[in-house]
Amino acid sequence: MDLVEILSSAIEDECAAQRKYEEGLAKAEEPQTKMVFRQLLEDEKRHETILRERLNAMKQIQGET
């Protein structure tokens, strides 16, 4: 598995985590629990953004678009 494949897989993992936290947020009843799920969701979105930036950089280095 090369770096592009690893980054792509990591992005998929981040998206899956986001879906789980969105489910938790939708089901949560207590404000504190909702806040935790929102924070976790935002963390995963930031991770996804970072990974996508790195993936795009690697593709450019390798001559892909």
PDB file of N, CA, C and O in Angstrom, chain B, residues numbered from 101:
ATOM      1  N   MET B 101       0.851  -1.172   0.000  1.00  0.00           N
ATOM      2  CA  MET B 101       0.000   0.000   0.000  1.00  0.00           C
ATOM      3  C   MET B 101       0.898   1.237   0.000  1.00  0.00           C
ATOM      4  O   MET B 101       1.793   1.366   0.836  1.00  0.00           O
ATOM      5  N   ASP B 102       0.649   2.143  -0.947  1.00  0.00           N
ATOM      6  CA  ASP B 102       1.467   3.351  -0.999  1.00  0.00           C
ATOM      7  C   ASP B 102       0.810   4.481  -0.196  1.00  0.00           C
ATOM      8  O   ASP B 102      -0.288   4.324   0.339  1.00  0.00           O
ATOM      9  N   LEU B 103       1.493   5.602  -0.124  1.00  0.00           N
ATOM     10  CA  LEU B 103       1.028   6.715   0.700  1.00  0.00           C
ATOM     11  C   LEU B 103      -0.327   7.238   0.233  1.00  0.00           C
ATOM     12  O   LEU B 103      -1.172   7.567   1.064  1.00  0.00           O
ATOM     13  N   VAL B 104      -0.550   7.320  -1.059  1.00  0.00           N
ATOM     14  CA  VAL B 104      -1.837   7.801  -1.570  1.00  0.00           C
ATOM     15  C   VAL B 104      -2.961   6.869  -1.117  1.00  0.00           C
ATOM     16  O   VAL B 104      -4.026   7.334  -0.710  1.00  0.00           O
ATOM     17  N   GLU B 105      -2.731   5.579  -1.184  1.00  0.00           N
ATOM     18  CA  GLU B 105      -3.744   4.619  -0.735  1.00  0.00           C
ATOM     19  C   GLU B 105      -3.985   4.728   0.769  1.00  0.00           C
ATOM     20  O   GLU B 105      -5.126   4.640   1.223  1.00  0.00           O
ATOM     21  N   ILE B 106      -2.935   4.917   1.526  1.00  0.00           N
ATOM     22  CA  ILE B 106      -3.069   5.044   2.978  1.00  0.00           C
ATOM     23  C   ILE B 106      -3.851   6.306   3.332  1.00  0.00           C
ATOM     24  O   ILE B 106      -4.736   6.275   4.186  1.00  0.00           O
ATOM     25  N   LEU B 107      -3.521   7.412   2.674  1.00  0.00           N
ATOM     26  CA  LEU B 107      -4.249   8.653   2.940  1.00  0.00           C
ATOM     27  C   LEU B 107      -5.714   8.533   2.533  1.00  0.00           C
ATOM     28  O   LEU B 107      -6.597   9.017   3.240  1.00  0.00           O
ATOM     29  N   SER B 108      -5.971   7.897   1.411  1.00  0.00           N
ATOM     30  CA  SER B 108      -7.353   7.696   0.959  1.00  0.00           C
ATOM     31  C   SER B 108      -8.135   6.856   1.965  1.00  0.00           C
ATOM     32  O   SER B 108      -9.288   7.159   2.276  1.00  0.00           O
ATOM     33  N   SER B 109      -7.515   5.826   2.459  1.00  0.00           N
ATOM     34  CA  SER B 109      -8.150   4.975   3.460  1.00  0.00           C
ATOM     35  C   SER B 109      -8.404   5.746   4.756  1.00  0.00           C
ATOM     36  O   SER B 109      -9.454   5.595   5.381  1.00  0.00           O
ATOM     37  N   ALA B 110      -7.449   6.560   5.147  1.00  0.00           N
ATOM     38  CA  ALA B 110      -7.597   7.364   6.365  1.00  0.00           C
ATOM     39  C   ALA B 110      -8.744   8.361   6.219  1.00  0.00           C
ATOM     40  O   ALA B 110      -9.470   8.616   7.180  1.00  0.00           O
ATOM     41  N   ILE B 111      -8.908   8.920   5.032  1.00  0.00           N
ATOM     42  CA  ILE B 111     -10.020   9.839   4.781  1.00  0.00           C
ATOM     43  C   ILE B 111     -11.345   9.108   4.929  1.00  0.00           C
ATOM     44  O   ILE B 111     -12.285   9.631   5.529  1.00  0.00           O
ATOM     45  N   GLU B 112     -11.422   7.903   4.385  1.00  0.00           N
ATOM     46  CA  GLU B 112     -12.637   7.097   4.541  1.00  0.00           C
ATOM     47  C   GLU B 112     -12.930   6.839   6.018  1.00  0.00           C
ATOM     48  O   GLU B 112     -14.083   6.896   6.444  1.00  0.00           O
ATOM     49  N   ASP B 113     -11.890   6.556   6.793  1.00  0.00           N
ATOM     50  CA  ASP B 113     -12.062   6.321   8.230  1.00  0.00           C
ATOM     51  C   ASP B 113     -12.590   7.565   8.935  1.00  0.00           C
ATOM     52  O   ASP B 113     -13.458   7.474   9.804  1.00  0.00           O
ATOM     53  N   GLU B 114     -12.061   8.726   8.557  1.00  0.00           N
ATOM     54  CA  GLU B 114     -12.523   9.980   9.160  1.00  0.00           C
ATOM     55  C   GLU B 114     -13.989  10.223   8.826  1.00  0.00           C
ATOM     56  O   GLU B 114     -14.758  10.656   9.684  1.00  0.00           O
ATOM     57  N   CYS B 115     -14.376   9.951   7.597  1.00  0.00           N
ATOM     58  CA  CYS B 115     -15.773  10.125   7.189  1.00  0.00           C
ATOM     59  C   CYS B 115     -16.686   9.170   7.939  1.00  0.00           C
ATOM     60  O   CYS B 115     -17.793   9.546   8.326  1.00  0.00           O
ATOM     61  N   ALA B 116     -16.238   7.945   8.149  1.00  0.00           N
ATOM     62  CA  ALA B 116     -17.032   6.972   8.905  1.00  0.00           C
ATOM     63  C   ALA B 116     -17.202   7.435  10.352  1.00  0.00           C
ATOM     64  O   ALA B 116     -18.285   7.306  10.923  1.00  0.00           O
ATOM     65  N   ALA B 117     -16.148   7.967  10.937  1.00  0.00           N
ATOM     66  CA  ALA B 117     -16.227   8.473  12.305  1.00  0.00           C
ATOM     67  C   ALA B 117     -17.204   9.648  12.368  1.00  0.00           C
ATOM     68  O   ALA B 117     -17.969   9.775  13.325  1.00  0.00           O
ATOM     69  N   GLN B 118     -17.175  10.495  11.357  1.00  0.00           N
ATOM     70  CA  GLN B 118     -18.112  11.620  11.332  1.00  0.00           C
ATOM     71  C   GLN B 118     -19.552  11.132  11.334  1.00  0.00           C
ATOM     72  O   GLN B 118     -20.402  11.683  12.034  1.00  0.00           O
ATOM     73  N   ARG B 119     -19.822  10.105  10.554  1.00  0.00           N
ATOM     74  CA  ARG B 119     -21.190   9.563  10.510  1.00  0.00           C
ATOM     75  C   ARG B 119     -21.606   9.020  11.874  1.00  0.00           C
ATOM     76  O   ARG B 119     -22.749   9.206  12.292  1.00  0.00           O
ATOM     77  N   LYS B 120     -20.697   8.356  12.564  1.00  0.00           N
ATOM     78  CA  LYS B 120     -21.007   7.821  13.896  1.00  0.00           C
ATOM     79  C   LYS B 120     -21.314   8.950  14.871  1.00  0.00           C
ATOM     80  O   LYS B 120     -22.269   8.870  15.644  1.00  0.00           O
ATOM     81  N   TYR B 121     -20.495  10.007  14.828  1.00  0.00           N
ATOM     82  CA  TYR B 121     -20.717  11.123  15.745  1.00  0.00           C
ATOM     83  C   TYR B 121     -21.981  11.896  15.387  1.00  0.00           C
ATOM     84  O   TYR B 121     -22.650  12.421  16.277  1.00  0.00           O
ATOM     85  N   GLU B 122     -22.318  11.976  14.108  1.00  0.00           N
ATOM     86  CA  GLU B 122     -23.573  12.605  13.706  1.00  0.00           C
ATOM     87  C   GLU B 122     -24.762  11.815  14.243  1.00  0.00           C
ATOM     88  O   GLU B 122     -25.751  12.399  14.686  1.00  0.00           O
ATOM     89  N   GLU B 123     -24.666  10.491  14.204  1.00  0.00           N
ATOM     90  CA  GLU B 123     -25.720   9.641  14.771  1.00  0.00           C
ATOM     91  C   GLU B 123     -25.838   9.876  16.271  1.00  0.00           C
ATOM     92  O   GLU B 123     -26.935  10.033  16.806  1.00  0.00           O
ATOM     93  N   GLY B 124     -24.700   9.898  16.932  1.00  0.00           N
ATOM     94  CA  GLY B 124     -24.706  10.135  18.374  1.00  0.00           C
ATOM     95  C   GLY B 124     -25.306  11.483  18.715  1.00  0.00           C
ATOM     96  O   GLY B 124     -26.077  11.604  19.667  1.00  0.00           O
ATOM     97  N   LEU B 125     -24.957  12.490  17.946  1.00  0.00           N
ATOM     98  CA  LEU B 125     -25.491  13.826  18.166  1.00  0.00           C
ATOM     99  C   LEU B 125     -27.005  13.837  17.980  1.00  0.00           C
ATOM    100  O   LEU B 125     -27.725  14.462  18.759  1.00  0.00           O
ATOM    101  N   ALA B 126     -27.482  13.154  16.960  1.00  0.00           N
ATOM    102  CA  ALA B 126     -28.920  13.115  16.694  1.00  0.00           C
ATOM    103  C   ALA B 126     -29.685  12.390  17.800  1.00  0.00           C
ATOM    104  O   ALA B 126     -30.835  12.723  18.086  1.00  0.00           O
ATOM    105  N   LYS B 127     -29.049  11.404  18.417  1.00  0.00           N
ATOM    106  CA  LYS B 127     -29.718  10.612  19.452  1.00  0.00           C
ATOM    107  C   LYS B 127     -29.535  11.182  20.856  1.00  0.00           C
ATOM    108  O   LYS B 127     -30.308  10.873  21.763  1.00  0.00           O
ATOM    109  N   ALA B 128     -28.520  12.008  21.030  1.00  0.00           N
ATOM    110  CA  ALA B 128     -28.215  12.531  22.363  1.00  0.00           C
ATOM    111  C   ALA B 128     -29.334  13.446  22.845  1.00  0.00           C
ATOM    112  O   ALA B 128     -29.932  14.198  22.076  1.00  0.00           O
ATOM    113  N   GLU B 129     -29.590  13.354  24.132  1.00  0.00           N
ATOM    114  CA  GLU B 129     -30.634  14.185  24.729  1.00  0.00           C
ATOM    115  C   GLU B 129     -30.048  15.248  25.653  1.00  0.00           C
ATOM    116  O   GLU B 129     -30.589  16.350  25.749  1.00  0.00           O
ATOM    117  N   GLU B 130     -28.974  14.936  26.318  1.00  0.00           N
ATOM    118  CA  GLU B 130     -28.386  15.876  27.279  1.00  0.00           C
ATOM    119  C   GLU B 130     -27.497  16.880  26.553  1.00  0.00           C
ATOM    120  O   GLU B 130     -26.742  16.500  25.659  1.00  0.00           O
ATOM    121  N   PRO B 131     -27.577  18.157  26.926  1.00  0.00           N
ATOM    122  CA  PRO B 131     -26.755  19.187  26.283  1.00  0.00           C
ATOM    123  C   PRO B 131     -25.254  18.888  26.335  1.00  0.00           C
ATOM    124  O   PRO B 131     -24.539  19.144  25.367  1.00  0.00           O
ATOM    125  N   GLN B 132     -24.782  18.355  27.444  1.00  0.00           N
ATOM    126  CA  GLN B 132     -23.349  18.049  27.555  1.00  0.00           C
ATOM    127  C   GLN B 132     -22.944  16.949  26.583  1.00  0.00           C
ATOM    128  O   GLN B 132     -21.869  17.002  25.985  1.00  0.00           O
ATOM    129  N   THR B 133     -23.796  15.969  26.432  1.00  0.00           N
ATOM    130  CA  THR B 133     -23.514  14.878  25.504  1.00  0.00           C
ATOM    131  C   THR B 133     -23.511  15.401  24.067  1.00  0.00           C
ATOM    132  O   THR B 133     -22.641  15.041  23.273  1.00  0.00           O
ATOM    133  N   LYS B 134     -24.479  16.244  23.739  1.00  0.00           N
ATOM    134  CA  LYS B 134     -24.513  16.857  22.410  1.00  0.00           C
ATOM    135  C   LYS B 134     -23.238  17.659  22.149  1.00  0.00           C
ATOM    136  O   LYS B 134     -22.681  17.610  21.053  1.00  0.00           O
ATOM    137  N   MET B 135     -22.782  18.392  23.158  1.00  0.00           N
ATOM    138  CA  MET B 135     -21.582  19.203  23.010  1.00  0.00           C
ATOM    139  C   MET B 135     -20.366  18.325  22.710  1.00  0.00           C
ATOM    140  O   MET B 135     -19.539  18.673  21.867  1.00  0.00           O
ATOM    141  N   VAL B 136     -20.260  17.202  23.392  1.00  0.00           N
ATOM    142  CA  VAL B 136     -19.139  16.288  23.160  1.00  0.00           C
ATOM    143  C   VAL B 136     -19.181  15.746  21.737  1.00  0.00           C
ATOM    144  O   VAL B 136     -18.159  15.714  21.051  1.00  0.00           O
ATOM    145  N   PHE B 137     -20.359  15.321  21.292  1.00  0.00           N
ATOM    146  CA  PHE B 137     -20.482  14.808  19.925  1.00  0.00           C
ATOM    147  C   PHE B 137     -20.167  15.885  18.890  1.00  0.00           C
ATOM    148  O   PHE B 137     -19.534  15.598  17.874  1.00  0.00           O
ATOM    149  N   ARG B 138     -20.603  17.127  19.138  1.00  0.00           N
ATOM    150  CA  ARG B 138     -20.278  18.221  18.217  1.00  0.00           C
ATOM    151  C   ARG B 138     -18.773  18.441  18.138  1.00  0.00           C
ATOM    152  O   ARG B 138     -18.222  18.624  17.053  1.00  0.00           O
ATOM    153  N   GLN B 139     -18.110  18.423  19.294  1.00  0.00           N
ATOM    154  CA  GLN B 139     -16.658  18.615  19.323  1.00  0.00           C
ATOM    155  C   GLN B 139     -15.942  17.488  18.587  1.00  0.00           C
ATOM    156  O   GLN B 139     -15.023  17.735  17.807  1.00  0.00           O
ATOM    157  N   LEU B 140     -16.363  16.260  18.835  1.00  0.00           N
ATOM    158  CA  LEU B 140     -15.755  15.122  18.157  1.00  0.00           C
ATOM    159  C   LEU B 140     -15.972  15.201  16.647  1.00  0.00           C
ATOM    160  O   LEU B 140     -15.068  14.906  15.866  1.00  0.00           O
ATOM    161  N   LEU B 141     -17.166  15.596  16.248  1.00  0.00           N
ATOM    162  CA  LEU B 141     -17.480  15.738  14.831  1.00  0.00           C
ATOM    163  C   LEU B 141     -16.587  16.794  14.186  1.00  0.00           C
ATOM    164  O   LEU B 141     -16.050  16.575  13.100  1.00  0.00           O
ATOM    165  N   GLU B 142     -16.428  17.922  14.843  1.00  0.00           N
ATOM    166  CA  GLU B 142     -15.567  18.981  14.304  1.00  0.00           C
ATOM    167  C   GLU B 142     -14.109  18.522  14.227  1.00  0.00           C
ATOM    168  O   GLU B 142     -13.405  18.852  13.273  1.00  0.00           O
ATOM    169  N   ASP B 143     -13.656  17.767  15.222  1.00  0.00           N
ATOM    170  CA  ASP B 143     -12.292  17.221  15.188  1.00  0.00           C
ATOM    171  C   ASP B 143     -12.101  16.342  13.959  1.00  0.00           C
ATOM    172  O   ASP B 143     -11.098  16.456  13.254  1.00  0.00           O
ATOM    173  N   GLU B 144     -13.061  15.471  13.709  1.00  0.00           N
ATOM    174  CA  GLU B 144     -12.950  14.561  12.564  1.00  0.00           C
ATOM    175  C   GLU B 144     -12.993  15.318  11.247  1.00  0.00           C
ATOM    176  O   GLU B 144     -12.307  14.948  10.294  1.00  0.00           O
ATOM    177  N   LYS B 145     -13.794  16.377  11.185  1.00  0.00           N
ATOM    178  CA  LYS B 145     -13.835  17.192   9.963  1.00  0.00           C
ATOM    179  C   LYS B 145     -12.484  17.860   9.718  1.00  0.00           C
ATOM    180  O   LYS B 145     -12.025  17.930   8.579  1.00  0.00           O
ATOM    181  N   ARG B 146     -11.847  18.351  10.782  1.00  0.00           N
ATOM    182  CA  ARG B 146     -10.514  18.946  10.628  1.00  0.00           C
ATOM    183  C   ARG B 146      -9.504  17.910  10.170  1.00  0.00           C
ATOM    184  O   ARG B 146      -8.672  18.178   9.303  1.00  0.00           O
ATOM    185  N   HIS B 147      -9.582  16.718  10.761  1.00  0.00           N
ATOM    186  CA  HIS B 147      -8.668  15.639  10.351  1.00  0.00           C
ATOM    187  C   HIS B 147      -8.863  15.327   8.865  1.00  0.00           C
ATOM    188  O   HIS B 147      -7.891  15.163   8.128  1.00  0.00           O
ATOM    189  N   GLU B 148     -10.110  15.248   8.435  1.00  0.00           N
ATOM    190  CA  GLU B 148     -10.391  14.959   7.029  1.00  0.00           C
ATOM    191  C   GLU B 148      -9.798  16.039   6.127  1.00  0.00           C
ATOM    192  O   GLU B 148      -9.200  15.733   5.096  1.00  0.00           O
ATOM    193  N   THR B 149      -9.965  17.289   6.515  1.00  0.00           N
ATOM    194  CA  THR B 149      -9.422  18.399   5.723  1.00  0.00           C
ATOM    195  C   THR B 149      -7.912  18.295   5.595  1.00  0.00           C
ATOM    196  O   THR B 149      -7.365  18.457   4.504  1.00  0.00           O
ATOM    197  N   ILE B 150      -7.239  18.026   6.700  1.00  0.00           N
ATOM    198  CA  ILE B 150      -5.779  17.897   6.694  1.00  0.00           C
ATOM    199  C   ILE B 150      -5.356  16.745   5.785  1.00  0.00           C
ATOM    200  O   ILE B 150      -4.440  16.891   4.974  1.00  0.00           O
ATOM    201  N   LEU B 151      -6.018  15.614   5.920  1.00  0.00           N
ATOM    202  CA  LEU B 151      -5.669  14.452   5.102  1.00  0.00           C
ATOM    203  C   LEU B 151      -5.916  14.711   3.623  1.00  0.00           C
ATOM    204  O   LEU B 151      -5.117  14.304   2.780  1.00  0.00           O
ATOM    205  N   ARG B 152      -7.019  15.386   3.299  1.00  0.00           N
ATOM    206  CA  ARG B 152      -7.305  15.697   1.889  1.00  0.00           C
ATOM    207  C   ARG B 152      -6.242  16.636   1.318  1.00  0.00           C
ATOM    208  O   ARG B 152      -5.825  16.484   0.170  1.00  0.00           O
ATOM    209  N   GLU B 153      -5.808  17.601   2.122  1.00  0.00           N
ATOM    210  CA  GLU B 153      -4.745  18.509   1.669  1.00  0.00           C
ATOM    211  C   GLU B 153      -3.453  17.738   1.390  1.00  0.00           C
ATOM    212  O   GLU B 153      -2.784  17.970   0.383  1.00  0.00           O
ATOM    213  N   ARG B 154      -3.123  16.841   2.277  1.00  0.00           N
ATOM    214  CA  ARG B 154      -1.904  16.043   2.094  1.00  0.00           C
ATOM    215  C   ARG B 154      -2.034  15.102   0.902  1.00  0.00           C
ATOM    216  O   ARG B 154      -1.080  14.908   0.148  1.00  0.00           O
ATOM    217  N   LEU B 155      -3.217  14.522   0.735  1.00  0.00           N
ATOM    218  CA  LEU B 155      -3.450  13.643  -0.413  1.00  0.00           C
ATOM    219  C   LEU B 155      -3.301  14.421  -1.713  1.00  0.00           C
ATOM    220  O   LEU B 155      -2.644  13.958  -2.646  1.00  0.00           O
ATOM    221  N   ASN B 156      -3.905  15.596  -1.776  1.00  0.00           N
ATOM    222  CA  ASN B 156      -3.792  16.415  -2.985  1.00  0.00           C
ATOM    223  C   ASN B 156      -2.343  16.797  -3.256  1.00  0.00           C
ATOM    224  O   ASN B 156      -1.906  16.791  -4.407  1.00  0.00           O
ATOM    225  N   ALA B 157      -1.598  17.127  -2.215  1.00  0.00           N
ATOM    226  CA  ALA B 157      -0.182  17.466  -2.379  1.00  0.00           C
ATOM    227  C   ALA B 157       0.591  16.272  -2.914  1.00  0.00           C
ATOM    228  O   ALA B 157       1.434  16.430  -3.797  1.00  0.00           O
ATOM    229  N   MET B 158       0.320  15.094  -2.401  1.00  0.00           N
ATOM    230  CA  MET B 158       1.023  13.898  -2.868  1.00  0.00           C
ATOM    231  C   MET B 158       0.686  13.606  -4.327  1.00  0.00           C
ATOM    232  O   MET B 158       1.555  13.212  -5.106  1.00  0.00           O
ATOM    233  N   LYS B 159      -0.572  13.799  -4.688  1.00  0.00           N
ATOM    234  CA  LYS B 159      -0.966  13.564  -6.085  1.00  0.00           C
ATOM    235  C   LYS B 159      -0.268  14.549  -7.008  1.00  0.00           C
ATOM    236  O   LYS B 159       0.141  14.179  -8.108  1.00  0.00           O
ATOM    237  N   GLN B 160      -0.126  15.786  -6.582  1.00  0.00           N
ATOM    238  CA  GLN B 160       0.570  16.780  -7.407  1.00  0.00           C
ATOM    239  C   GLN B 160       2.037  16.416  -7.549  1.00  0.00           C
ATOM    240  O   GLN B 160       2.611  16.541  -8.630  1.00  0.00           O
ATOM    241  N   ILE B 161       2.639  15.969  -6.468  1.00  0.00           N
ATOM    242  CA  ILE B 161       4.037  15.566  -6.517  1.00  0.00           C
ATOM    243  C   ILE B 161       4.224  14.411  -7.485  1.00  0.00           C
ATOM    244  O   ILE B 161       5.218  14.347  -8.209  1.00  0.00           O
ATOM    245  N   GLN B 162       3.256  13.496  -7.493  1.00  0.00           N
ATOM    246  CA  GLN B 162       3.340  12.327  -8.354  1.00  0.00           C
ATOM    247  C   GLN B 162       2.834  12.615  -9.773  1.00  0.00           C
ATOM    248  O   GLN B 162       2.821  11.725 -10.623  1.00  0.00           O
ATOM    249  N   GLY B 163       2.423  13.852 -10.021  1.00  0.00           N
ATOM    250  CA  GLY B 163       1.993  14.232 -11.356  1.00  0.00           C
ATOM    251  C   GLY B 163       0.558  13.901 -11.675  1.00  0.00           C
ATOM    252  O   GLY B 163       0.167  13.913 -12.842  1.00  0.00           O
ATOM    253  N   GLU B 164      -0.249  13.600 -10.649  1.00  0.00           N
ATOM    254  CA  GLU B 164      -1.661  13.328 -10.860  1.00  0.00           C
ATOM    255  C   GLU B 164      -2.444  14.601 -10.570  1.00  0.00           C
ATOM    256  O   GLU B 164      -1.924  15.537  -9.961  1.00  0.00           O
ATOM    257  N   THR B 165      -3.691  14.628 -11.008  1.00  0.00           N
ATOM    258  CA  THR B 165      -4.560  15.759 -10.696  1.00  0.00           C
ATOM    259  C   THR B 165      -5.839  15.294 -10.081  1.00  0.00           C
ATOM    260  O   THR B 165      -6.697  16.112  -9.750  1.00  0.00           O
TER     261      THR B 165
END
